[in-house]
Amino acid sequence: MAKKKRGIKKNVRQVFQYYDYNLLVSVILLTCFGLIMLYSSSAYSAQIKFRDDMYYFTKQAAISAFCLVAVIVGSQIDYHILTRNFAGWLYLIANILLFLTKFIGTELNGAKRWIYFGPVSFQPAEMAKVAIILFLPTLIVKMGKNMRTWPAFFTVLIAGGVTSFLTYVFTDNLSTAIIIAGITVGLLFIVFPDSRPFVAGVILVAVVAIAVVWYVKGSVTSDSFRLRRVQVWLNPEANSSVGGYQVMQGLYAIGSGGFFGKGLGNSLQKLDYVPEAQNDMIFTIICEELGLFGAIMLTILFAFMLYRLFFIAQNAPDLLGSLIASGIFIHIALQVVLNIAVVTNVIPTTGITLPFISYGGTSIVFLMAEMALALSVSKRIRFKDQEA
């Protein structure tokens, strides 16, 4: 008599390829929101300067549309190929361009940070951020287990410190130098097992900051541009003629918006009360027109993007991918926090844009390059699903 065959359940593990569409959607939403607010904040000044109220919007929209397509295409490229073939060269070229900016750069708004190649212009400092995000993870992975040693720690610290130093000294861009230093320290914190140097660094920075504030409060005036900014931060009303005007007008815009704002397009401060409102101070116009509600919604969008970057870093297939995603996370987080802190006068004024929102073609190009890298890492993630 034939034996009855009994059904035996076997566990079958299926491997699924992943692609973080959530991150892509957050990029698209932030870009679209940024374009809307860019037009709203810049239409008046563009009409006055160029007799075209869509001047800034048209340029930014064209670059953004091209970059979004490039992100989708570029994310299909394996990030290992990029790091293996381009990380070192990009780091070297970025540092050389930072050095040359002081000698061949074009001065705009009192700062020499732009290099022109015919009709094309860009800021090497923006390239330096991407170069650091690619190069330092590559360097850390190559060191392997040696990364636990002090010589390796200082090697990475010096590599990031050189770029930060060149950014500050040769382009006079303190905010970007701080961000590059923050990315370097953040990546070291992730891979280095000893927390003592980071604690000592935080204490040192706090002591220096307190000493500077104490010195500035005790002095009547200062010839230093940086120290004058601290004076403006401490008392913007008394220093309205040397930088406090922009801060005060920005705070007026934020305060007058209330919870739901005056309505899209109804800002008064963008009528040349807040200079260059479409750049660093665009968050103040968002608060005035969309109120606290709009500011919260924007913050949630940024938080969602950072969450997706954190998710990619956690689930990356290797340390290299995890560090690249972590570097992008640190960059976006620092830039968002610093911009909002500046426009709300929590910290002294420094020229730093709001990612995906502020006007700037170079900024958009390299931010999108970072998003392409993050999506490339996400595409190599593999999840296993167990079925009965």
C-alpha positions in Angstrom: 0.0 0.0 0.0 1.5 3.3 -1.0 2.4 5.6 1.7 0.5 8.8 1.8 2.6 11.8 1.1 2.3 14.3 3.7 2.8 18.0 2.8 6.0 19.2 4.3 6.3 23.0 4.7 9.7 24.3 3.8 11.1 27.7 4.7 12.0 29.4 1.5 14.0 32.6 1.8 13.5 35.0 -1.1 15.9 37.9 -1.7 14.4 41.2 -2.6 16.3 44.1 -4.2 15.6 47.4 -2.6 15.4 51.0 -3.8 14.5 53.8 -1.5 11.6 55.5 -3.3 10.7 57.2 -0.1 14.0 59.2 -0.2 13.4 60.0 -3.9 9.9 61.3 -3.1 11.2 63.5 -0.3 13.8 65.0 -2.6 11.1 65.7 -5.2 8.8 67.3 -2.6 11.5 69.5 -1.1 12.6 70.6 -4.6 9.0 71.5 -5.6 8.3 73.3 -2.3 11.6 75.1 -2.7 10.8 76.3 -6.2 7.4 77.6 -5.1 8.9 79.5 -2.2 11.8 80.7 -4.4 9.4 82.3 -6.8 7.3 83.8 -4.0 10.4 85.3 -2.3 12.3 86.5 -5.4 9.6 87.7 -7.8 9.8 91.3 -6.6 13.6 91.6 -6.5 13.9 89.8 -9.9 11.5 92.2 -11.5 13.4 95.2 -10.2 16.8 93.9 -11.1 16.2 92.0 -14.3 12.6 93.1 -15.4 11.6 89.4 -15.2 9.9 88.2 -12.1 10.7 84.6 -13.0 14.4 85.1 -13.5 15.5 83.2 -10.4 12.7 80.6 -10.7 13.4 79.7 -14.3 17.1 79.1 -13.7 16.6 77.1 -10.6 13.7 75.1 -12.1 15.8 74.2 -15.2 18.7 73.0 -13.1 16.5 71.1 -10.6 14.6 69.3 -13.4 17.9 68.2 -15.1 19.4 67.2 -11.7 16.3 65.1 -10.8 16.7 63.1 -14.0 20.4 62.8 -13.3 19.7 61.5 -9.8 17.5 58.7 -11.1 20.1 57.8 -13.8 23.1 58.2 -11.5 21.6 56.1 -8.7 21.9 53.1 -11.0 25.7 53.3 -10.9 27.3 51.2 -8.3 28.9 53.5 -5.7 31.9 51.1 -5.4 32.8 52.1 -9.0 32.6 55.8 -8.0 34.7 55.5 -4.9 37.3 53.3 -6.5 37.8 55.5 -9.6 36.9 59.0 -8.6 37.0 59.5 -4.8 40.7 60.4 -4.6 40.7 62.5 -7.8 37.6 64.4 -6.7 39.2 65.1 -3.3 42.5 66.3 -5.0 40.7 68.5 -7.5 38.4 70.0 -4.9 41.3 71.0 -2.7 43.2 72.5 -5.7 40.2 74.5 -6.8 39.7 75.8 -3.2 43.3 77.0 -3.2 43.0 78.6 -6.6 39.7 80.4 -5.7 41.7 83.1 -3.9 43.7 83.9 -7.0 41.3 83.3 -10.0 37.9 83.5 -8.2 35.4 86.2 -8.9 34.3 88.4 -6.0 30.6 88.6 -5.4 28.9 90.4 -2.5 32.3 91.0 -0.8 33.5 87.4 -0.9 35.6 85.6 -3.5 34.0 82.2 -3.6 33.1 81.6 -7.3 35.2 80.3 -10.2 34.0 81.1 -13.7 34.7 78.9 -16.7 33.2 80.9 -19.6 29.4 81.1 -18.9 29.5 78.4 -16.2 30.2 79.3 -12.6 30.4 77.3 -9.5 31.6 77.3 -5.9 34.4 74.8 -5.2 33.3 74.8 -1.5 30.1 72.9 -2.6 32.2 70.4 -4.5 34.4 69.9 -1.4 31.5 68.6 0.6 30.8 65.8 -1.9 34.5 65.1 -2.2 34.8 64.6 1.6 31.7 62.4 1.7 33.2 60.1 -0.9 36.9 60.3 0.1 36.8 59.9 3.8 34.7 56.7 3.8 37.0 55.2 1.1 40.0 56.1 3.3 38.5 54.6 6.4 37.5 51.3 4.6 41.0 51.0 3.2 42.5 51.3 6.7 40.3 48.4 7.9 41.1 47.3 11.5 43.9 49.9 11.7 41.1 52.5 12.0 41.1 51.6 15.7 44.6 53.1 16.2 45.5 56.7 16.8 47.7 57.2 13.7 44.7 56.2 11.5 42.4 58.6 13.5 44.8 61.5 12.9 45.2 60.6 9.2 41.5 60.9 8.6 41.3 64.0 10.8 44.1 65.7 8.8 42.5 64.7 5.5 39.2 66.4 6.5 41.0 69.2 8.3 43.0 70.2 5.2 39.9 70.7 3.1 38.2 72.6 6.0 41.3 74.8 6.3 41.5 75.5 2.6 37.7 76.3 2.5 38.1 78.9 5.3 41.4 80.5 4.4 41.1 80.6 0.6 37.4 81.1 0.1 36.6 82.9 3.4 33.7 80.5 3.8 33.5 79.7 7.5 30.1 78.0 7.4 31.2 75.4 4.8 34.4 74.9 6.7 32.4 74.1 9.8 30.2 71.7 7.9 33.2 69.8 6.4 34.8 69.6 9.9 31.5 68.3 11.2 31.3 65.6 8.6 34.9 64.6 9.4 34.3 64.4 13.1 30.9 62.6 12.6 32.4 59.9 10.5 35.3 59.5 13.0 32.8 59.2 15.8 31.1 56.3 14.0 34.2 54.2 13.4 36.6 55.2 16.2 36.1 53.2 19.5 37.5 55.7 21.9 35.1 58.6 22.8 37.6 60.7 24.8 38.9 62.9 21.9 35.3 63.8 21.0 34.4 64.7 24.6 37.6 66.8 24.7 36.7 68.5 21.4 33.3 69.4 22.6 34.7 70.9 25.8 37.4 72.9 23.8 34.8 74.3 21.4 32.5 75.3 24.3 35.4 77.0 26.2 36.5 78.9 23.0 32.9 80.0 22.3 32.3 81.3 25.8 35.7 83.1 25.7 34.8 84.8 22.4 31.4 85.9 23.7 32.9 87.2 26.9 35.5 89.1 25.0 33.0 90.6 22.6 30.6 91.6 25.3 33.4 93.5 27.1 34.5 95.4 23.9 32.9 98.5 22.4 33.8 97.7 18.8 36.0 95.4 16.8 37.9 95.5 13.5 37.3 91.8 13.0 34.5 90.9 10.7 33.8 87.7 12.6 33.7 89.4 16.0 31.4 92.1 14.7 29.0 89.3 13.7 29.0 88.1 17.3 28.3 91.6 18.5 25.3 91.8 16.1 24.1 88.4 17.4 24.3 89.6 21.0 22.5 92.9 20.3 21.1 93.2 16.8 19.1 96.4 17.6 22.1 98.3 18.7 24.1 97.1 15.6 21.5 97.6 12.9 23.9 99.6 10.8 26.6 96.9 10.7 24.6 93.7 10.0 21.8 93.8 12.5 19.3 95.1 10.0 18.9 91.9 8.1 18.6 89.9 11.4 15.9 92.2 12.7 13.9 92.2 9.5 14.1 88.4 9.4 12.8 88.2 13.0 10.0 90.6 12.1 9.0 88.4 9.2 9.0 85.3 11.4 7.0 87.0 14.2 4.4 88.5 11.9 3.5 85.2 10.3 1.6 83.8 13.3 0.5 80.2 13.1 -0.9 80.0 9.6 0.9 83.0 8.0 -0.2 85.8 5.8 -0.8 83.6 2.8 1.5 82.5 -0.1 2.8 85.5 -1.9 1.7 88.0 0.8 5.1 88.7 2.5 6.0 92.3 3.0 9.6 91.7 4.2 10.6 90.2 0.8 10.0 93.7 -0.7 13.7 94.4 -0.2 13.4 94.7 3.6 15.1 91.3 3.9 18.1 91.6 1.5 18.5 88.6 -0.9 15.5 86.9 0.7 15.7 84.0 -1.8 19.1 82.9 -0.5 20.1 82.4 3.1 17.0 84.1 4.6 14.3 82.2 2.7 13.1 80.5 5.9 12.0 83.8 7.2 9.7 84.3 4.2 8.3 80.8 4.6 7.5 81.7 8.2 5.9 85.0 7.2 3.7 83.5 4.4 3.0 80.1 5.7 3.4 80.7 9.5 4.5 78.3 12.1 2.4 75.6 10.4 4.5 75.9 7.2 7.7 75.9 9.1 6.7 72.7 11.0 5.7 71.0 7.7 9.0 71.8 6.2 10.8 70.6 9.2 8.9 67.3 9.0 9.9 66.9 5.4 13.6 67.4 6.3 13.2 65.0 9.3 11.7 62.4 6.9 14.6 62.7 4.5 17.1 62.3 7.4 15.2 59.3 8.6 15.5 57.7 5.1 19.2 58.4 5.0 19.5 56.9 8.5 17.6 53.8 7.3 20.0 53.4 4.3 23.0 53.8 6.5 21.8 51.2 8.9 20.9 48.6 6.2 23.8 49.3 3.7 25.4 46.2 2.4 28.9 47.2 3.6 30.8 49.8 5.7 31.6 51.9 2.7 27.9 52.4 1.8 27.0 53.0 5.5 29.6 55.7 5.9 28.6 57.4 2.6 25.0 57.6 3.7 26.1 58.7 7.2 28.2 61.5 5.7 25.2 62.7 3.6 23.0 62.5 6.8 25.5 64.6 8.8 25.8 67.2 6.0 22.0 67.7 5.5 21.3 67.8 9.2 24.1 70.3 10.0 23.1 72.6 7.1 19.4 72.6 8.0 20.0 73.2 11.7 22.6 75.9 11.2 20.5 77.8 8.6 17.4 77.8 10.9 19.6 78.7 13.9 21.0 81.7 12.0 17.7 83.1 10.7 16.2 82.8 14.2 19.3 84.5 15.7 20.1 81.5 17.9 23.7 81.7 16.6 25.7 84.5 14.9 25.0 85.1 11.2 26.9 83.1 8.7 26.2 82.5 5.0 24.6 79.1 4.8 21.8 78.1 2.6 18.7 75.9 3.3 19.1 72.7 1.3 16.8 72.3 -1.7 15.0 75.5 -0.8 17.5 78.4 -1.1 18.5 79.8 -4.5 21.8 78.5 -5.9 22.6 76.3 -8.9 25.9 74.9 -7.5 24.2 74.0 -4.2 21.4 72.1 -6.0 23.8 70.2 -8.3 26.0 68.8 -5.5 23.0 68.2 -3.2 21.5 66.1 -6.0 24.8 64.3 -6.5 24.6 63.3 -2.8 21.1 62.0 -3.2 22.2 60.0 -6.2 24.9 58.4 -4.0 22.5 57.7 -1.2 20.0 56.0 -3.7 22.9 54.1 -5.2 23.7 52.7 -1.7 20.0 51.8 -1.2 19.8 50.0 -4.5 22.5 47.5 -3.3 20.5 46.7 -0.1 19.1 43.2 -0.1 16.2 42.0 2.2 15.4 38.4 2.8 11.8 37.4 3.2 10.9 34.0 4.9 7.8 32.2 3.7 6.3 29.0 5.1 
